[in-house]
Amino acid sequence: MLDAEVRPVPPVLRDCGTARVPPRPIDRGRYTSPAFAAREAALLWPRTWQMACRLEDIPEPGDYVVYSVGPLSFLVTRVSPTEVAAHVNACLHRGRMLREADGHATHFRCPFHGFSWNLDGSCRALVNGWDFPHVDLQAFRLPRAHVATWGGFVFLNPAPEPEPFARFLEFLPAHYATRGWDLGARVKAVHVRKHHRCNWKVALEAFIESFHVTETHRSAMTYLGDAMTQYDVWEGCRTTRMISPRGLASPNGPSLSELEVFRAGMRPALGDRADRLDLPPGLSARAALADMRRRALLAEGLDVADVTDCELIDTIQYHVFPNLVLWAGWGSYLVYRFLPGETPDSCTMEVMFLVPVPEGRTVPVAREVTEIGAGESHAAAPQLGGFAAVFDEDMSNLAALQKGLHAMASAGPVTGLVQEARIRHFHACLDAFMAEAGMAEAGMAEAGMAEAEPRA
């Protein structure tokens, strides 16, 4: 399909990941076991880089976002126009959380006894300071996590000595340097948080393969080549990608004419009006869908005249270890974040739209998050538009998946060699990361014991 493009193809689209992932079963306890969830809480979240918020969430000094994962909680704060910090969200006096919701502050005052902290984490005031002569005010500071930014995102890492941020990003900066892909130039226009009755990995895995389209999204199989999806796993990298082509009927369904595929591909946007469309002379369904998308974006003032059909209509989607999913190109502006819940059987999935901004225009920033309960439809967030119905189709599987994993008599899920390679690769990366974190933790413990031993 790339060879058939009439416009220059970005090199990143031809950069295929060909690493083979052995087809081993996945232990179902990884999704259901409190012990495994406890390992993640101890070895994954305290040591990995993770997306905490967008820069547009905290545009002014004093703006902050509460980011919580497992037992950890941080105040991600715009300290100054040029500095963002992430402080542990707990008062150093008795441990009370300083903030429980996002907002703006000149300082953080503890609601329990009134101890207060400056935006930079330094101690602002002790109450009845005469009773704390043993406290060194210069050292009495809120602990910080490491912070870095890329693509308009704020990432944090709680580890004392985290892996270099550039190593974590791997090839993402090079790929997103493709013209028009820069996520830092886009604005978060939608932010929805959906609660699910399943493990966070169950939810994540449902969104990093197209194998389920034929059964779960039956209307999409008329214009989405699910079984023709390219899955990229790069040797030595945690980040993976898939590219699902549009404008092609799934080979798992009945044979359709180019006109039928074109009309089906336009139906999500036009509804029944799509059935009155004719295929432009000389164009395939795929080329016609891309032409319609190109014209619509040009009318919005976006410079896409030289953008390939692939970038305009295909699903180009990256999974960034451990819990972030980024779309690329112009087909959809989606970002997903998956976070564990209070038990292994619960999680949240956040959906964001990062939209391009035509020159001379502004886009309102969605700083407030719309919450949707575990039993509610995505239609409770009308800003999701046509995606709400698609996400509801996905939701119909998740709780039943979690229950099935508990009931499963065999060792665990068996995955396809190609179509679910990203899932197995993710688990291999998770194992390797936690093993390395465990060794580092053990080394620190041994060092601490050695320092504590009396010397002759």
C-alpha positions in Angstrom: 0.0 0.0 0.0 2.9 2.4 0.7 4.3 1.7 -2.7 1.0 2.7 -4.2 1.1 6.2 -2.5 1.4 9.1 -4.9 2.9 11.4 -2.3 6.3 10.9 -0.6 6.1 8.3 2.2 7.7 9.3 5.5 10.6 6.9 6.3 9.2 6.0 9.7 6.3 4.2 8.0 8.7 1.9 6.3 10.7 1.3 9.5 9.2 -2.2 10.3 9.8 -4.0 13.5 10.4 -7.7 12.7 11.4 -9.1 16.1 9.8 -12.5 16.8 8.1 -13.0 20.1 7.9 -16.7 21.2 4.2 -17.8 21.4 4.2 -18.8 25.1 0.9 -18.8 27.1 0.4 -15.9 29.5 -0.1 -16.8 33.1 -3.7 -15.8 34.0 -2.5 -14.9 37.5 -0.9 -11.8 36.1 -4.4 -10.4 35.7 -6.1 -11.8 38.8 -3.5 -12.3 41.6 -3.3 -9.7 44.4 0.3 -10.9 44.8 1.2 -9.9 41.2 -0.6 -6.6 41.6 1.5 -6.0 44.7 4.7 -6.7 42.8 3.6 -4.1 40.2 2.9 -1.6 43.0 6.4 -2.3 44.5 8.5 -2.7 41.4 6.8 -1.1 38.4 5.1 2.2 39.2 7.7 3.4 41.7 10.5 3.0 39.1 9.1 3.6 35.6 8.6 6.8 33.6 4.9 7.5 33.3 2.8 10.2 31.7 1.3 12.4 34.5 -0.4 15.2 32.6 -0.2 17.6 29.7 1.6 20.9 29.9 -1.7 22.7 29.0 -3.2 21.2 32.2 -0.9 23.4 34.2 -0.3 26.6 32.1 0.3 29.1 35.0 2.5 29.0 38.0 0.6 27.5 40.9 -1.5 25.2 38.6 -1.2 21.6 39.8 -2.6 18.2 38.9 -2.9 15.3 41.4 -1.4 12.2 39.8 -2.0 8.9 41.6 -1.1 5.4 40.7 -1.4 2.5 43.1 -0.3 3.8 46.6 1.7 6.7 45.1 0.4 10.2 44.8 2.1 13.3 43.4 1.4 17.0 43.0 2.5 17.9 39.5 2.9 21.6 39.7 3.9 24.5 37.5 6.4 26.1 39.9 7.4 28.9 37.5 7.0 29.7 33.8 9.9 27.4 33.0 9.8 24.7 35.8 7.4 21.8 36.5 7.9 19.7 39.6 6.3 16.6 41.0 6.3 16.4 44.8 5.0 13.6 46.9 1.5 14.4 47.9 1.8 13.9 51.6 2.5 16.4 54.4 5.8 15.5 56.2 4.2 16.1 59.6 1.7 13.3 59.9 1.3 12.2 56.3 -2.0 13.7 55.4 -2.5 14.1 51.6 -2.1 17.8 50.8 -4.5 17.8 47.9 -7.2 15.4 46.6 -8.2 17.2 43.4 -6.6 19.3 40.7 -6.5 23.1 41.1 -4.4 26.2 41.7 -2.5 27.3 44.7 0.0 29.8 45.9 1.2 27.2 48.5 0.1 23.9 49.9 -1.4 24.0 53.4 -2.2 20.8 55.1 -5.9 20.5 56.2 -4.9 18.5 59.3 -2.7 20.8 61.4 -1.9 23.6 59.0 1.7 22.9 58.1 2.4 24.6 54.7 4.7 24.1 51.8 5.9 26.4 49.0 5.4 25.4 45.4 9.0 24.3 45.1 8.5 21.9 48.0 10.3 23.9 50.7 8.7 24.3 54.1 6.8 27.5 54.3 5.6 27.4 57.9 5.4 25.0 60.9 2.6 25.4 63.4 3.9 25.9 66.9 7.4 25.8 65.6 8.7 26.0 69.2 7.7 22.3 69.5 9.9 21.2 66.6 13.4 22.4 67.5 14.7 19.0 66.2 13.5 19.8 62.6 16.0 21.3 60.1 13.8 23.6 58.1 16.2 23.7 55.2 16.1 19.9 54.8 12.4 19.6 55.7 11.2 19.6 52.0 8.6 17.6 50.2 10.4 14.7 48.3 10.4 15.1 44.5 10.0 12.6 41.7 12.1 13.1 38.5 10.3 15.1 35.8 10.8 15.3 32.1 8.7 16.6 29.1 8.1 15.4 25.6 5.4 16.0 23.0 3.5 18.3 25.4 3.3 15.6 28.0 4.8 15.7 31.5 6.4 12.5 32.6 7.5 11.6 36.1 9.6 8.8 37.6 9.7 8.3 41.4 12.9 6.2 41.3 16.0 7.7 43.1 18.1 7.0 40.0 15.7 6.4 37.0 16.8 5.2 33.6 17.6 8.1 31.3 14.5 9.7 29.9 16.0 9.5 26.4 16.4 5.7 26.8 12.8 5.4 27.9 11.5 7.4 24.8 13.6 5.2 22.5 12.7 6.1 18.8 9.5 8.1 19.6 11.0 11.6 19.1 12.4 10.5 15.7 9.1 9.0 14.6 7.0 12.0 15.8 9.3 14.4 14.1 7.4 13.5 11.0 5.8 16.5 9.5 2.4 17.1 11.2 2.8 14.5 13.9 4.2 16.7 16.7 2.0 16.1 19.7 3.5 19.1 21.4 1.8 21.3 18.8 -1.6 19.8 19.5 -4.1 20.6 22.3 -6.0 18.4 24.6 -9.6 19.0 23.6 -11.2 16.0 25.3 -10.4 14.1 28.5 -12.6 11.3 29.7 -11.9 8.8 32.5 -13.8 5.5 32.3 -13.8 3.0 35.2 -13.7 -0.7 34.3 -14.3 -3.9 36.1 -11.1 -5.5 34.9 -7.3 -5.5 35.4 -5.5 -2.6 33.8 -3.6 -5.0 31.5 -6.8 -6.6 30.2 -8.0 -3.1 29.2 -4.7 -2.1 27.6 -4.4 -5.3 25.6 -7.9 -4.9 24.1 -6.6 -1.7 22.5 -3.3 -2.8 21.0 -4.5 -5.4 18.5 -7.0 -5.3 15.7 -7.8 -9.0 15.8 -11.0 -8.3 17.7 -12.5 -6.0 15.0 -14.3 -8.8 13.1 -16.3 -10.0 16.1 -16.5 -6.9 18.4 -16.8 -4.1 15.8 -18.7 -5.9 13.1 -19.7 -2.7 11.3 -16.0 -1.7 10.9 -15.0 -4.9 9.2 -16.6 -3.6 6.0 -13.9 -0.9 5.7 -11.1 -1.9 8.0 -8.5 -4.5 7.0 -8.1 -5.9 10.5 -6.3 -9.1 9.4 -4.0 -7.1 7.1 -2.7 -5.0 10.1 1.1 -4.6 10.4 2.4 -5.2 13.9 5.9 -3.8 14.6 8.0 -5.1 17.4 11.6 -3.8 17.4 14.4 -5.8 18.8 15.6 -4.4 22.1 12.8 -1.8 22.3 9.8 -1.7 24.6 7.7 0.5 22.3 5.6 -1.3 19.7 3.3 -0.1 16.9 0.5 -1.3 14.7 -0.8 0.1 11.4 -4.3 -1.0 10.5 -5.4 -0.1 6.9 -8.7 1.5 6.1 -10.5 1.4 2.8 -10.3 -2.3 2.6 -12.9 -4.9 3.7 -11.8 -7.4 6.2 -10.9 -10.8 4.6 -12.9 -12.3 7.4 -16.2 -11.0 6.0 -18.0 -11.2 2.7 -16.4 -9.8 -0.5 -17.5 -6.2 -1.1 -17.2 -3.9 -4.1 -15.1 -0.8 -3.9 -18.3 1.3 -3.8 -19.7 -0.7 -0.9 -16.4 -0.3 1.0 -16.4 3.5 0.3 -19.9 3.9 1.5 -19.2 1.8 4.6 -16.1 3.9 5.4 -18.1 7.1 5.2 -21.0 5.8 7.3 -19.4 6.6 10.7 -19.3 10.3 9.7 -22.4 10.7 7.5 -24.8 7.9 8.7 -27.4 6.8 6.2 -26.4 9.7 3.9 -23.3 7.7 3.0 -25.5 5.3 1.0 -26.2 8.0 -1.5 -22.5 8.6 -2.3 -20.9 7.6 -5.6 -17.3 6.5 -5.9 -15.3 9.3 -7.7 -14.1 8.1 -11.1 -10.8 6.4 -11.2 -10.4 6.1 -7.4 -10.3 3.1 -5.2 -12.4 3.1 -2.0 -9.2 3.7 0.0 -8.0 6.6 -2.2 -11.5 8.1 -2.1 -11.8 7.9 1.7 -8.4 9.6 2.0 -9.4 12.3 -0.5 -12.5 13.1 1.5 -10.4 13.3 4.7 -7.8 15.5 3.0 -10.4 17.9 1.7 -12.1 18.2 5.1 -8.8 19.0 6.9 -7.7 21.5 4.2 -11.1 23.2 4.7 -10.2 23.5 8.4 -7.0 25.3 7.5 -4.7 22.3 8.1 -1.7 21.8 5.8 -2.2 18.2 4.6 -2.0 18.6 0.9 1.1 16.5 0.7 0.2 14.0 3.4 -0.1 10.3 2.4 -3.3 8.4 2.4 -1.9 6.1 5.1 -1.4 9.1 7.5 -4.8 10.4 6.8 -7.0 7.3 7.3 -5.1 4.4 8.8 -4.8 3.5 12.4 -1.1 4.3 13.3 -0.8 3.5 17.0 2.2 3.2 19.3 2.2 1.5 22.7 4.7 3.2 25.1 5.6 1.0 28.0 4.0 0.5 30.4 0.5 2.1 30.1 0.4 4.8 27.4 -1.0 4.5 23.9 -0.4 7.2 21.3 -2.0 7.5 17.8 0.0 9.2 15.0 -0.9 10.9 11.8 -4.2 12.5 11.0 -6.7 9.6 11.1 -7.6 10.0 14.8 -6.3 12.2 17.5 -6.5 9.6 20.3 -4.4 9.0 23.4 -5.1 6.3 26.0 -3.8 5.9 29.5 -4.5 2.8 31.7 -4.1 2.8 35.4 -4.6 0.1 38.1 -7.6 0.3 40.4 -7.8 -0.5 44.1 -8.0 -4.3 43.3 -6.6 -6.4 40.5 -10.2 -6.6 39.1 -10.5 -2.8 38.5 -8.8 -0.1 36.5 -9.4 3.2 34.7 -8.9 4.0 31.1 -8.5 7.6 30.1 -9.2 8.8 26.6 -7.9 12.1 25.3 -8.2 13.9 22.0 -5.1 15.8 21.0 -6.3 18.0 18.1 -4.1 20.0 15.7 -4.7 23.8 15.8 -5.0 25.6 12.5 -2.9 28.8 12.2 -4.6 31.8 13.7 -7.2 29.7 15.7 -7.5 28.6 19.3 -8.9 25.4 20.7 -10.3 25.3 24.3 -8.3 23.0 26.6 -10.2 20.3 28.4 -8.6 20.7 31.8 -11.5 19.0 33.7 -11.8 15.2 33.4 -15.3 13.7 32.7 -15.7 10.7 34.9 -17.8 7.7 33.7 -18.7 4.9 36.1 -18.1 1.2 35.6 -21.7 0.6 34.7 -22.2 3.6 32.5 -22.1 4.0 28.8 -19.5 6.2 27.1 -22.4 8.1 25.8 -22.3 9.9 29.2 -19.5 11.8 27.6 -21.0 13.3 24.5 -17.7 14.9 23.6 -16.5 11.5 22.5 -18.9 11.7 19.5 -19.0 8.6 17.4 -16.2 7.0 19.4 -18.6 6.4 22.3 -20.4 3.6 20.6 -17.1 2.0 19.6 -15.7 2.2 23.1 -19.0 0.6 24.4 -18.5 -2.3 22.1 -15.0 -2.8 23.6 -16.4 -2.4 27.1 -18.9 -5.3 26.5 -15.9 -7.6 26.7 -13.8 -6.3 29.5 -15.7 -7.3 32.7 -16.4 -10.7 31.1 -12.7 -11.1 30.2 -11.8 -10.5 33.8 -14.4 -13.0 35.1 -13.3 -15.6 32.5 -9.7 -15.3 33.6 -10.7 -16.1 37.1 -12.7 -19.1 35.9 -10.1 -20.3 33.3 -9.0 -23.9 33.9 -5.9 -23.7 31.8 -2.7 -21.9 32.5 -3.8 -18.7 30.8 -4.4 -16.9 27.5 -2.9 -18.4 24.2 -2.1 -15.6 21.7 -1.7 -15.5 18.0 1.8 -15.5 16.5 1.5 -12.2 14.7 -1.7 -10.4 15.7 -1.1 -10.6 19.4 2.7 -10.3 19.4 2.5 -6.9 21.0 0.7 -8.4 24.0 3.4 -11.1 24.6 6.1 -8.5 24.0 4.6 -6.2 26.7 4.5 -9.0 29.2 8.1 -9.9 28.4 9.1 -6.3 28.9 7.1 -6.2 32.2 8.9 -9.2 33.5 12.3 -7.9 32.5 11.6 -4.4 34.0 10.4 -5.8 37.4 13.3 -8.3 37.6 15.8 -5.5 37.1 13.9 -3.3 39.6 13.9 -6.1 42.1 17.7 -6.6 41.7 18.2 -2.8 42.2 16.0 -2.8 45.3 17.9 -5.8 46.7 21.2 -4.0 46.1 20.1 -0.9 47.8 18.9 -2.9 50.8 22.3 -4.7 51.0 24.1 -1.4 50.8 21.9 0.0 53.6 22.6 -3.0 55.8 26.3 -2.7 55.2 26.3 0.9 56.2 24.3 0.1 59.4 26.7 -2.6 60.5 29.0 -1.6 63.3 32.7 -1.3 62.4 35.5 -2.9 64.4 
